[in-house]
Amino acid sequence: MRSYKATFDSLKKEVGKVIIGQEEIIEQIMIAILANGNALLEGFPGLAKTLAVKTLSELLNLKFSRIQNTPDLMPSDVTGTYIIEETGGKRSFKFQPGPIFANIVLADEINRATPKTQSSLLEAMQERQVTVGNSTFKLDLPFFVLATQNPIEQEGTYPLPEAQSDRFLLKLKVGYPSVDEEYEIVNKYTSEKSNPKVKVLLNKSHIATLQEMTKKMPIASDLKKHVVNLISATRNMPDLLQYGASPRASIGLIMAAKARALLEGRNFVSKQDVHAMAYPILRHRIILNFEAERKGMSTDDAVKSLLEKVK
């Protein structure tokens, strides 16, 4: 396990050549990849969300594509479409793959696309395949959707339906850098050498191996029960929550905790792993009731209350 930790430390060091700060976000994106899940990144513009995802794809030697979501984006702009091709005087239909055919797909400002276009990502996110007309195309593995959304400028946006937000393993909140980090960012990107190169550290087969190692990570039975009790408790908190999380959250929390343990070079899952990952796993799966919103509570406050309540 220590050798894996050394690999992840090298990965963080390489990312640090391009991204200043944001260590927790990079770690949680890696957790999503190890747990074979998708991640939703929420943060203000200009916080290097796109740059972080692109840099990781270079380090992992994965094909990267970016979809800029706008209200006029059509599902065929995402999945691809059939075009007429003429060869030797004969016309035939040929499938032209869309940007979804990559390993890491960055769906920028996903809440700006219409529900119809958002739903075109659902099958890819869940089944790792795309259906166009009567044909189904398998996607190249590993496959991840990393989507971004803006917490401000809610005009002209289409909030993600519950079914789709539940397909994201984690919801990550990208915060502002500290004053020292921002000073370093300004120094780096206003000098002559503002385009640092990163070296490839892993590839597809390494990622497949790491995903298998994540599944095999041991977790104690009482810790599994604790996870189930936590998720079950979200459905019985009428003082705070209108809706709780589904069993998918229980599976996700155990997988994310396993991935975190692997990242930290341990060969077992601890309670700290479960509690640390409860926030990104639950913050988009629980809905606060009117009373909690009136008090100005956030979903993270509700998760903190949950962790204190369920021992």
FENJO-V485868 format. One line per field, one symbol per residue. phi: phi as a letter, one per 20 degrees, with the letter a starting at -180 (. if undefined). psi: psi as a letter, one per 30 degrees, with the letter a starting at -180 (. if undefined). Layout:
phi: ???
psi: ???
This chain:
phi: .ffffffffffffffffddemlffffffffffffelcdcdddaffndmfffffffffffeldfdbcdeecfefdgffeeobededdclmddbecfdfeffebeddeeflgfeefgffgffegfffeelbcdcmedddfefefccddddbdfdlefmdcgffgfefffefcdddeefffffffffffffeddfedcfeddfdccgfffgfffffffegfcfffffffffffffffeccffcdecdeegffffffffffffffffemddbedffffffeffffefdddcfeffffffmfdfffffffffffee
psi: eeeeeeeeeeeeeeeffekkageeeeeeeeeeeeghllkkkklllgggeeeeeeeeeeeghkkklkjjklfgkleffefllklkkkkhgkklkkkjkaffilejkjjkhfgflleeeefffeeeeefhlkkjbgkkkklkklkkkjkklkfahfkgljkkleeefffkekjkjjlllleeeeeeeeeeggleigikkllkflaeeeeeeeeeeeefkkkkefeeeeeeeeeefffhiffekekallfeeeeeeeeeeeeeeeegglglkleeeeeefeefeffgfkkkleeeeefglleeeeeeeeeeej.
